[in-house]
Amino acid sequence: MSNKEVQIETGWNKELSLEFTKPYFTSIRQFLKKELGAKKIIYPPAKLIFNAFNLTPWDKVKVVVLGQDPYHNPGEAMGLSFSVPRGTKLPPSLKNILKEQKADLGIELPDHGDLSSWANQGVLLLNAMLTVEHKKAGSHKKIGWQLFTDAVIKTLSDRKENLVFLLWGNFAKGKKTLIDANKHLILESAHPSPLARNAFFGNHHFSKTNNYLQKHKISPINWQL
């Protein structure tokens, strides 16, 4: 994993420069280099590890959607939480996100699950772990990524105002302590996974997000894919 392959947008690079110098981040680099050297298949591809940051520059962030782990099947992970490339079958959680969006805003269901247009408008689609091994969910849970992404959440909370944090499921809700609720809107619900037995539906997070943004004179998100 070379520095040339793995690059992060300049605004983020500046804000997170201290994190990149810490021992844990050096350990992440060494771990991934070793795994790739051992011919392990890692998702997403190296050039997409920081895709969320590159599509949503530091100075454009309005909303943060927190996921847990990249998809671990071939061709699915693209460095954006919950998103899959066009032409890829929609995972169950993403299907439910889009169903809730339709119920909330009346938006027709798209024929794809590529959320890049959200990212381009300021929705940071952040996974807590930025890599995973092929077919092994959670396999990189303990290599240090959470130290990095926790720092991302806290840095956003500390240095920005009037962001919307969408915390879906217990894992995401556990990050609430990193966010200053006096400066930002925190919206919580069950996880969109079918395992949550439809408890995700009816949260109206899409309309609530836009109402909050508009209230603070911030342009709303066009959620239509």
Protein Blocks (a to p, Z undefined) as FASTA:
>chain_A
ZZklmccdfklmmmmmmmmmpmklmmmmmmmmmmmmnopacdddfklmmmmmmmmgfklp
fbdcddfbdcfbehkagoighiacehiacdfklmmmmmmmmmmnopacdfbfbfklmmmn
opacddfbfbdcehighklmmnopmmmmmmmmmmmmmmmghiacddedjklmmmmmmpcf
klpccdddddfbfklnomlgonlmmmmmmmmmmmnopacddfbZZ
